[in-house]
Amino acid sequence: MPLQNIVFDCGGVLFDKSGRRAAKYVGLGNLLFYILSCNSPLQLRSRFFSLLHAVHSDTDSQAVETVREESSNLSAPLSPGDTIFDGYIEPTSYEGEKLPQLMCEHMVGRKQHAEILGLIEEFQRATNAPHADLFYRMSECAFDPLLLTHIMKPVTQGHALASHVNKLRETHPERSIRIFMITNYNAAAFDVLRSSYRDTFSMFDDILVSGDKEVAVMKPSPTIFSMAISRFGIRPEDSLFIDDSPENVQAARDAGFRARLFQRHRTRAIWSDLDELVLSS
């Protein structure tokens, strides 16, 4: 059965962070001081994620204590399974590491960048955390919509795939090929990215953004794939999903999609699949 719908991921497939741009903003002096303090640059992201985990845990603890104080007249005490912890988001992975809950909450729109940066600044001040300026600037790059867009760069191979599908659609209008996107992205940050790359996003018939109020859920949750099927008006068996996360690819397959893992230096198989699946009789 020929394909009618191609569904792309955004981050890691069409766009990715530029290490050079991020390093320039974070500051070469900060990075050099971090390395000279006997820290491996290979552990920098893990250290940053650890900071975000610690900030989230500290925030949750404070929230629980606040609820306990306000609920002191209740006969039954609160436990970690009550209220505060009901909103846990099952995270996707980024290059083998689970995303911190703060990032997940940002991607589904529960917390915006100003609130998160305020929590990080407060935590760093309270704990006298080392390399505070370095990690705060990394936080700005991760959460501030303008800075996040500034450090993004197009992924050449992903753009080539999307342009190829768009060309197939134009040269074979009888196939009724449609192009969609499902992305884990904060809504405000995605609006800035979309405004900066209008030509790229104009290729897509519709885009489901995890941070939109009516979505508020992220891959690999089955819910977001169900939303996509309903909103796009597609049948998953007629649709190919392309993502750089193995977890998201498996979740799409579980939802009935055909799915391919995107690896930027191994895209030839996807090109062949697209031509064969889209143009087969």
C-alpha positions as CSV (number, residue, x, y, z in Angstrom):
1,M,0.0,0.0,0.0
2,P,1.5,3.4,-1.0
3,L,2.1,6.0,1.6
4,Q,0.0,9.2,1.7
5,N,1.4,10.9,4.7
6,I,5.0,11.7,5.9
7,V,5.3,12.8,9.5
8,F,8.5,14.4,10.6
9,D,10.1,15.2,13.9
10,C,11.6,18.7,14.3
11,G,14.5,18.8,16.8
12,G,17.3,16.4,15.7
13,V,15.8,15.9,12.3
14,L,15.2,19.3,10.8
15,F,17.0,21.5,13.3
16,D,19.7,20.9,16.0
17,K,21.7,23.0,18.4
18,S,24.9,24.5,17.1
19,G,27.7,23.7,19.6
20,R,29.7,26.6,18.3
21,R,26.9,29.2,18.8
22,A,26.1,27.8,22.2
23,A,29.8,27.9,23.3
24,K,30.1,31.5,22.1
25,Y,27.1,32.6,24.2
26,V,28.1,30.5,27.3
27,G,31.5,32.0,27.1
28,L,34.8,30.4,26.3
29,G,36.2,31.7,29.6
30,N,33.5,29.9,31.5
31,L,34.2,26.7,29.6
32,L,38.0,26.9,30.1
33,F,37.6,27.5,33.8
34,Y,35.3,24.5,34.0
35,I,37.8,22.3,32.3
36,L,40.8,23.6,34.3
37,S,38.9,22.8,37.4
38,C,39.5,19.1,36.6
39,N,36.1,18.6,34.9
40,S,35.7,16.6,31.7
41,P,34.0,18.5,28.9
42,L,32.4,15.2,28.0
43,Q,30.5,15.3,31.2
44,L,29.2,18.9,30.8
45,R,25.7,17.9,29.6
46,S,25.3,15.3,32.3
47,R,26.3,17.9,34.9
48,F,23.8,20.3,33.5
49,F,21.1,17.7,33.5
50,S,22.0,16.9,37.1
51,L,21.5,20.6,38.0
52,L,18.0,20.5,36.4
53,H,17.1,17.3,38.2
54,A,18.2,18.9,41.5
55,V,16.3,22.1,40.9
56,H,13.1,20.1,40.1
57,S,13.5,17.9,43.2
58,D,14.1,20.9,45.4
59,T,11.0,22.6,43.9
60,D,8.9,19.5,44.4
61,S,10.0,19.2,48.0
62,Q,9.1,22.9,48.7
63,A,5.7,22.4,47.0
64,V,5.0,19.3,49.1
65,E,5.9,21.1,52.3
66,T,3.6,24.0,51.3
67,V,0.7,21.6,50.7
68,R,1.5,19.8,54.0
69,E,1.3,23.1,55.9
70,E,-1.9,24.2,54.2
71,S,-3.4,20.8,54.8
72,S,-2.3,20.3,58.4
73,N,-5.9,20.2,59.6
74,L,-6.6,17.1,57.4
75,S,-7.0,13.8,59.1
76,A,-4.9,11.9,56.5
77,P,-1.4,13.2,55.8
78,L,-0.1,13.7,52.2
79,S,2.2,11.0,50.7
80,P,4.4,11.3,47.6
81,G,1.6,9.7,45.6
82,D,-0.8,12.6,46.3
83,T,-1.5,15.7,44.2
84,I,2.0,17.1,43.8
85,F,3.4,14.1,42.0
86,D,0.4,13.3,39.8
87,G,1.9,15.4,36.9
88,Y,5.0,13.3,36.3
89,I,5.9,13.3,32.6
90,E,7.4,10.2,31.1
91,P,10.5,11.7,29.4
92,T,12.0,10.9,26.1
93,S,15.8,10.5,25.8
94,Y,18.4,12.8,24.3
95,E,21.5,11.0,23.0
96,G,21.0,8.3,25.6
97,E,20.1,10.4,28.6
98,K,16.6,11.0,30.0
99,L,15.5,14.6,29.7
100,P,15.0,16.3,33.1
101,Q,11.5,17.0,34.3
102,L,12.0,20.7,34.0
103,M,12.7,20.3,30.3
104,C,9.6,18.1,29.9
105,E,7.5,20.6,31.8
106,H,8.8,23.4,29.5
107,M,8.0,21.3,26.4
108,V,4.4,20.7,27.4
109,G,3.9,24.3,28.5
110,R,3.5,23.7,32.3
111,K,6.4,26.1,33.0
112,Q,7.7,28.9,30.9
113,H,11.3,30.1,30.6
114,A,11.1,33.0,33.0
115,E,9.8,30.8,35.8
116,I,12.4,28.1,35.2
117,L,15.3,30.5,35.0
118,G,14.1,32.1,38.2
119,L,14.1,28.7,39.9
120,I,17.6,27.9,38.7
121,E,19.0,31.2,39.8
122,E,17.4,30.8,43.3
123,F,18.7,27.3,43.6
124,Q,22.2,28.3,42.6
125,R,22.2,31.2,45.1
126,A,20.9,29.0,47.9
127,T,23.4,26.2,47.3
128,N,26.4,28.2,46.3
129,A,26.6,25.9,43.3
130,P,30.0,25.9,41.4
131,H,30.3,27.3,37.9
132,A,27.0,29.1,38.4
133,D,27.4,31.5,35.4
134,L,28.3,28.7,33.0
135,F,25.2,26.6,33.9
136,Y,22.9,29.6,34.1
137,R,23.9,30.6,30.6
138,M,23.4,27.0,29.4
139,S,19.9,27.2,31.0
140,E,19.2,30.4,29.0
141,C,20.2,28.6,25.8
142,A,17.9,25.7,26.7
143,F,14.8,27.6,27.8
144,D,14.8,31.2,26.4
145,P,12.9,31.2,23.1
146,L,15.1,33.8,21.4
147,L,18.4,32.2,22.5
148,L,17.2,28.7,21.8
149,T,16.3,29.8,18.2
150,H,19.6,31.6,17.9
151,I,21.7,28.5,18.6
152,M,19.6,26.3,16.3
153,K,20.9,25.4,12.9
154,P,19.2,23.5,10.1
155,V,20.1,19.8,9.7
156,T,21.1,19.5,6.1
157,Q,20.1,15.9,5.6
158,G,16.7,16.4,7.3
159,H,15.9,19.4,5.2
160,A,16.9,17.5,2.1
161,L,14.5,14.7,3.0
162,A,11.6,17.1,3.6
163,S,12.4,19.0,0.4
164,H,12.4,15.7,-1.5
165,V,9.0,14.7,-0.1
166,N,7.7,18.1,-1.0
167,K,9.0,17.7,-4.6
168,L,7.4,14.3,-4.8
169,R,4.1,15.9,-3.8
170,E,4.4,18.6,-6.4
171,T,5.4,16.2,-9.2
172,H,2.8,13.5,-8.3
173,P,-0.3,15.4,-7.3
174,E,-2.4,12.4,-8.0
175,R,-0.9,10.7,-4.9
176,S,-2.3,13.3,-2.5
177,I,0.8,13.2,-0.4
178,R,0.7,15.3,2.7
179,I,3.5,16.3,5.1
180,F,3.0,16.7,8.8
181,M,5.1,17.2,12.0
182,I,4.9,16.1,15.6
183,T,7.4,17.9,17.8
184,N,8.4,18.1,21.5
185,Y,8.8,21.8,21.7
186,N,7.7,24.7,23.9
187,A,5.0,26.6,22.1
188,A,6.5,30.1,22.6
189,A,10.0,28.9,21.5
190,F,8.5,27.1,18.5
191,D,6.7,30.2,17.3
192,V,10.0,32.0,17.3
193,L,11.7,29.1,15.4
194,R,8.8,29.0,12.8
195,S,9.0,32.7,12.3
196,S,12.7,32.5,11.6
197,Y,12.4,29.6,9.1
198,R,9.1,30.3,7.3
199,D,10.1,28.6,4.0
200,T,10.9,25.3,5.9
201,F,7.6,25.2,7.8
202,S,5.5,26.3,4.9
203,M,6.0,22.8,3.5
204,F,3.9,21.2,6.3
205,D,0.2,20.8,6.1
206,D,-0.1,20.8,9.9
207,I,2.2,20.7,12.9
208,L,1.4,19.2,16.3
209,V,3.4,21.0,19.0
210,S,3.7,19.4,22.5
211,G,3.6,22.8,24.2
212,D,0.3,24.0,22.7
213,K,-2.4,24.3,25.3
214,E,-4.7,21.8,23.5
215,V,-1.9,19.2,23.3
216,A,0.2,19.5,26.6
217,V,1.7,16.0,26.1
218,M,4.9,14.9,24.5
219,K,6.4,11.9,22.6
220,P,6.8,9.0,23.3
221,S,3.3,9.2,25.0
222,P,0.7,7.2,23.0
223,T,-1.7,10.1,23.5
224,I,0.2,12.5,21.2
225,F,0.1,10.0,18.4
226,S,-3.7,9.5,18.9
227,M,-4.1,13.3,18.8
228,A,-2.1,13.4,15.6
229,I,-4.2,10.7,13.9
230,S,-7.4,12.6,14.8
231,R,-6.2,16.1,14.1
232,F,-4.4,15.3,10.8
233,G,-7.2,13.0,9.7
234,I,-4.9,10.2,8.7
235,R,-4.6,6.5,9.0
236,P,-1.3,5.4,10.7
237,E,-0.9,2.5,8.3
238,D,-0.7,5.0,5.4
239,S,1.8,7.2,7.2
240,L,5.6,7.1,7.7
241,F,7.0,8.7,10.9
242,I,10.6,9.9,10.9
243,D,12.3,10.7,14.2
244,D,15.8,10.6,15.7
245,S,14.7,9.0,19.0
246,P,14.5,5.2,19.0
247,E,11.8,5.5,21.8
248,N,9.7,7.8,19.7
249,V,10.0,5.5,16.6
250,Q,8.9,2.5,18.7
251,A,6.0,4.5,20.1
252,A,4.9,5.4,16.6
253,R,5.1,1.8,15.5
254,D,3.0,0.8,18.5
255,A,0.4,3.4,17.4
256,G,0.3,1.7,14.0
257,F,2.6,4.0,12.0
258,R,5.3,2.8,9.7
259,A,8.4,4.4,11.2
260,R,12.1,5.0,10.4
261,L,14.9,6.1,12.7
262,F,16.6,9.2,11.4
263,Q,20.4,9.2,11.5
264,R,21.9,12.1,9.7
265,H,24.8,10.2,8.1
266,R,22.7,7.2,7.2
267,T,19.7,8.6,5.3
268,R,20.1,6.8,2.0
269,A,17.7,4.0,3.2
270,I,15.0,6.5,4.1
271,W,15.3,8.1,0.7
272,S,14.9,4.7,-1.0
273,D,12.0,3.8,1.2
274,L,10.2,7.1,0.5
275,D,10.5,6.7,-3.3
276,E,9.4,3.0,-3.1
277,L,6.6,3.5,-0.6
278,V,5.2,6.7,-1.9
279,L,5.4,5.9,-5.6
280,S,4.5,2.2,-5.4
281,S,1.3,1.1,-7.3
